[in-house]
Amino acid sequence: MNPLRVVASVLAALLGIQSEANRQHDFSQPSPLPYMITAVVLVVLFVLGLMAVVSVVLD
């Protein structure tokens, strides 16, 4: 499983632009764990980024 493909797939899913073919490929993988870990990390990074932007704007 290519880590870059996992990140790209999770980003596409988070943005809602993932193709049906890619979704089918992802669901055919033996374990969802890499996708779940990547999604959690990306969401945490997104929230931290938003917090940083708000902090800079309010200062």
Secondary structure, 3 states (H helix, E strand, C coil): CCHHHHHHHHHHHHHCCCCHHHHHHHHCCCCCHHHHHHHHHHHHHHHHHHHHHHHHHHC
